[in-house]
Amino acid sequence: KQWYQRRVRAHGKNQSESSIPRFPANSDIEDILNKKTQISVSDSKKVGVFGLPSHDLDSYLTSAIRQCDDLLLQLEDAEDTVKVVDEIVKEIVSLSDACSFLAQSTSDRRDEARNVLRQAEKYLASLNKNPAILAALKNTVKDLSSWEQLDVETRRVVLMLLLDFKNNGLDLPEEKHKEVEMLSNQISATGVDFVRGSTKPVSLPIEECPEALLSLPFTGDEIVLQDWCDSNPVDSIREHAWVNYFRYDAKQEQHLHSILDKRQKLAVSTGYTNYAERALQGTMAGSPAVVREFLTELHQQIRPVARDEVYELEKWKFQGSKFWINRGHAKVNEVVVFPWDTNFLEEQMKKAWIKSESRGHASLPDFLSVGTVIEQIGVWIEDTYGARLVAERPLDGELWSPDVIKLAVEHETEGLLGFVYLDFYSGDKRKSPPCHHVIRSGTQKTIPISVIECNYTPSNGYRPPHLNINTLEKLFEELGAAVHSMLSRTRYYQTSSSFLSPDTKLISKYLMRNLARNPTLLYHVMKHHTRTRVLPRVGPRSVTAMTNAMNQIQAHRVEYQLLYSALDQTLHTEWPFSDGRSSTEIFAQHVETFTHLPYIEDTAPHLRFNPLFTQGGHCYSHLWCQAIANIIYQELFAIDPFSRHAGEYFREHFLKHGASRNPREMVEYLTGTKLTPDRLASAICTPIETSQNYGQGFTTDGTKGGPQWWHREIATPDSALLARLADTHPHLVDRNGQLKVPPKLNKKAEQVKDEPSFKKIKGSAKSP
């Protein structure tokens, strides 16, 4: 009955089922996003962007700073200090986050936002130099009776503030403190140059261009490479574009070496051995030794799996050619696939897989319109967390672009949870991926505000914008981050989800990516955009083909993440090297160690990898969070992604706490798993090996029918897993503690055709 109700909500009911009521909560979101209807601005007084009281950002900042200065005069004990500092952080950080987003967007208020952002950051930096705050916090830690009177969350905020003061050198002598401040400013200035150089296009004079690149568009007497043409079908164009785009740049390497030198001096000045040790304070990993052990274990487990995937890429590149027929006589170590081939071959393999496995379903993209996907994800959010998405009319002046859509998140019992702004068609044609911006975090006293920014092409009036499997995964990831922000409810602003450590913050994003690959959920998300009542459904075979395509060449991508994570740790723990090696030499050595592809001479791709600055010491976080998300997914959502019990359990023990608890303790209690390096590495490798063997599907025998409710890996669970299922999924365990067998659908009443039949109708000259 529950599955049937979800089916009715997600796909509508047939005309013969009109007696069953539908749930019309999200009926307008699809039309709004697909640009079939427009939302008018509400008739109210003019407000500032994001609903700020003032339209003038500069005057609003001045008023906020005046109020914060008044609060600083009220410092008495530690608890009051935490409350005052938290109030200041809430006011200034939320404004700076809004200005940071506007400074990067296409808003006409970009210059104003940048000026206000600089003033807000300067004021926040002054708090790190306030001796009164530091003295109040230190006295509390020293006084045992005062410390015991504080609750767990307040203690955590005190320790976080003391760590910030230590890293900024406030407890050092005046001369040392000035040195730390100078090094921090120099690192920031050099980092801006490094990031700017990492995205700088490459200009090649036509007379010096390789012949293969002369077919590309050119400006004047130059060919400008904005990227390395990874989607170009011509091998020679991809090769020369990759080599020239990632060519060694001495100036860029000088910027990187300067950052590494100053970071090492900064770490030593603040009492650490190296910068990685300083960066990992307060994270789930805790120390460079734990990160190194995790990366080493992952490298050992993923290497044989990645080798098989590279072999598949080789077969695909030379399939049917004489070279491949004589491959057995080639040299064992002969290189066949190069770095400029992998992205193109991977996309071609995915397309061919979907085309062959879905029996050439030509209209498959019609089931992934942007509006339909958002609406059906809203249905999943309601089933899992009890919250629904509702389109709202914006206030006058609230939006920065007329194409922005405002959604309210309403809980069935708690009321309004927050607001999400969808900036999908702002007109910016940059090739930036979808991203999630937190404007204001959620606490017990504040309503969170988030923005999801994409660069989709607007509807042309006949066909709404559609997604492919890559953009679908990205959209799921950003919505996962937004859901985490909406459901987080902490006492202090400084313990909200925005202040999570980097190796915890990305868990929700990777969990949603796993859900995007779940065939049961994807089956409900894929709905045709042209019908309202009687809706055609995509066949289960096509959905399985899409999920299997998403799982292709995963180990190779993990290897490249592993490469840059290990490089990041090496540069921030061992720099400067005793033998005088440069970062390019270290990168070449890591390529040979961690990947199956060769290092190309006179190139330095790591100089265009700006996370070496923006995420210095934290690049491992993506793999770490991916492992934890895989564990949570298998424990809670793999069996039934629509389970309300799993959603409430996940929210109660993880989402709502933000950074108010120890992240490792939260995850270990949630999953019942000790987070050892071996367990984390196997959590990444095991699903990849499983998908290589047989992938995910709807039925074990390949027959037609409704979606399968359970994952194959836990079709015969052990007693420990059954005990956990009884807590998280009580509807799946019977009174005897055994896993219930899902009811089979009545094929006569609920038969779902896999694909349309193309057999001729008797007496008709044409096929249907």
C-alpha positions, 0 to 999 in steps of 0.5 A, a space after each residue: 500500500 505504501 509503495 502504491 501511494 508513492 507511485 500515485 504521488 510520483 506518476 499520477 493515477 490512471 483514469 480508472 483510479 480516480 477514486 484514489 485521492 492525489 497529493 497535490 503539494 508540488 503540482 506547480 513546481 514542475 510547471 514553474 521550473 519548466 517555464 510553463 507558468 510564471 510567479 508574480 512578485 507579491 504586493 508588499 513593501 520593498 526589501 533587500 536581497 534575500 529579504 534583508 531589512 535594508 536594500 542598501 548593503 553598506 548601511 545594513 553592515 554599518 548598523 550590524 557592526 554598531 549592534 555587535 560593538 554594543 554586545 561586546 561590552 556585555 562580556 562577563 562569563 564564558 557562557 555569555 561570551 559564547 552567546 555574544 560571539 555567536 550573535 556577532 558571527 550570526 549577523 556578520 557571517 550571514 551578511 558576508 555569505 550573501 555578499 560573497 554569493 552576489 559578488 560571484 553572480 551576475 547581479 548588477 550589485 556585484 561591486 557593492 557586494 565586494 566592498 561590503 564583503 571586504 569590510 565584513 571579513 575585516 571586522 570578523 578578523 578583528 574578533 580574532 584579536 580581541 583579548 577580552 574574548 580570549 581571557 574569558 574563554 581561558 579562565 573558564 577552561 582553567 576553572 573546573 567548576 565553571 567548566 562543569 557547569 557548561 553543557 556539551 554544545 557550549 563546551 564545544 563552541 569554547 574549544 572551537 573558539 580557542 582553536 581559532 585563537 591559537 591558529 591565529 597566534 593571539 596567545 603568542 607574543 606581540 612580535 610573533 603574532 604580527 609575524 603570523 598575521 603577515 604570513 596569513 595575509 601573504 598566503 591569501 594574496 599569493 593564493 588569489 594569484 594561484 587561483 587566477 592562474 589555474 583558470 587562465 586560458 591559453 593563447 596559441 599563435 596560429 603560426 605556432 599551433 599544431 596542425 590538429 588545432 587549426 580546426 578550432 575556432 580562433 580569435 584574431 591571430 590566436 587560438 584560445 583554449 578555455 579548456 582541454 577539449 575533452 569532449 572532442 571526438 578527434 584524438 589528435 585535437 584532444 592530445 594537443 589541447 591537453 598538452 598545451 593547456 596543462 603545459 608547465 608554467 614556471 610562474 604558476 609553480 612559483 606561486 605554489 612554492 611560495 604558498 607552501 613555504 609560508 604555510 610551513 612557517 605559519 604552522 611552525 610559528 603556531 606550534 605545529 610540525 607542519 601545515 597538514 597537522 594544523 589544518 586537520 585540527 578538529 576534523 574527523 581524521 584528526 592527524 596526517 598519520 590517519 589520513 596517510 593510512 587511509 589513502 595507502 589502504 585505499 590505494 592497495 584495494 582500488 588498484 586492481 579494480 582500476 587496472 581492469 577499468 583501464 583495460 576496458 578503456 583500451 578495448 573501447 578505444 581500439 575495438 575492432 581495429 587491427 591494433 587491438 586484434 594484434 594486442 596480444 603481440 604488443 609490449 606488456 607495458 605499452 601505453 594505449 590510453 592517455 590522460 586526454 582519452 579518459 573523459 571522452 571514452 567514459 562518456 562514449 561508453 556510458 552513451 553506448 551502454 544506455 543505448 544498448 541496454 535500454 533497447 534504443 529508447 529514443 525519448 529517454 531524455 524527456 523523462 529528465 526535465 528539470 522541473 520534473 526532477 525537482 518535483 519528484 525529489 520533493 516527493 522523496 523528501 516528503 516521504 523520507 523526512 516529512 517535509 515538502 517543497 512549496 513554491 512561493 511568491 517573492 517579495 519586491 527586491 528579494 531576488 537578484 534575477 527575475 529567473 530565480 525561483 523561491 521555494 519554501 521547505 515546510 515540515 508536516 509538524 514543525 512548520 517552516 524549515 527554511 527557504 531554497 532559491 533556485 538560480 537555474 537560468 540566470 543567463 550566465 554562460 560560464 561552464 561552472 558546475 552546479 553549486 550550493 551556497 549557504 546564505 544563512 545556517 539553520 539554528 533553533 532561532 534562525 530560518 536557514 536560507 540556501 541557493 542552488 546555482 546551475 547554468 541550464 539553458 532555459 526552455 525554448 517554449 516547446 521543450 523544457 530543459 533536460 538533464 543527462 546522467 552527469 547533471 542529474 548526479 550533480 543536481 542530486 548532490 547540491 540538493 543533498 547539501 541544501 537538505 542538510 542545511 534545512 534540517 540542521 537545528 542547533 543551539 548556536 550558529 557556530 555549531 550549525 552545518 556550515 561550520 562542519 569540518 571538511 571531512 564531514 560536510 560533504 557526507 550529505 552530498 555523496 549520500 544523495 549521489 548514491 541515491 541518484 544511482 538507486 534504480 528504485 528512486 530513479 524509477 520514481 524521479 523519471 516522469 514524462 513532462 508532457 502529461 499530467 494525469 495519465 503519465 507514461 513511465 520509462 521502462 525498468 530496463 532503461 532505468 537499470 541501464 542508466 544506473 549501471 552507466 553511472 557506475 562505470 569507470 568509478 575506480 579510475 576516477 577514485 584513483 585520480 582523487 587519490 592522486 591529488 589527495 596524496 599529493 596534497 598531503 605530501 606537499 603539506 607534510 614534507 615541504 620543503 624536501 631535503 633533496 630540493 625536489 620541486 612540486 612538479 617532480 613530486 607530482 610526476 612521481 605520484 602519477 606513476 605510483 597512484 595511477 595506471 596512466 603515464 606522466 606526460 613530460 613538460 606538463 604540470 596539471 597540478 598547477 591548475 588544481 586550485 584546491 591545493 590552495 583553497 582546500 590545503 590539507 583537506 583534499 582527502 575529504 572527498 574520498 573520506 566522505 564518499 566512504 562514510 556516505 556509502 556506509 550510511 547508504 548501505 545501512 539505511 537507504 539501500 533497502 528502501 530509499 523511501 523509508 520514513 524510519 531511515 530518514 528520521 533516524 538519519 536526521 535524529 542522529 546526524 543531520 540536526 546536530 550540525 557541528 555540535 557533536 563530535 563527528 566521528 562519534 556521531 557517524 560511528 553511532 549512526 552506522 554501528 561501524 568503527 571508522 578504521 582506514 580499512 573499513 573506509 577503504 573497503 566502503 569505497 571499493 566494495 560497491 565498485 567491485 559489485 557494480 563491475 560484476 553485475 550492477 544494480 537491477 530491478 529483479 534477479 531474473 531479468 523479468 519485467 515488473 515493479 522496482 526491487 525493494 532490497 539491495 542484492 548485497 543484503 538479500 540474506 542479512 546476518 543477525 547483526 544486520 537484522 537487529 539494526 533493520 528492526 530499529 531503522 526499518 521495522 516494516 521490513 522485519 517480521 515478529 520472528 526477527 526475519 526479513 520480510 519477503 516483499 509482496 509480488 505485484 499482481 502482474 495482471 493488475 499492475 503489469 508495467 510494460 518494459 518498452 513499447 511494442 513495435 510489432 505490427 497490429 493485425 489489419 494495420 499497415 503501419 506500426 504503432 
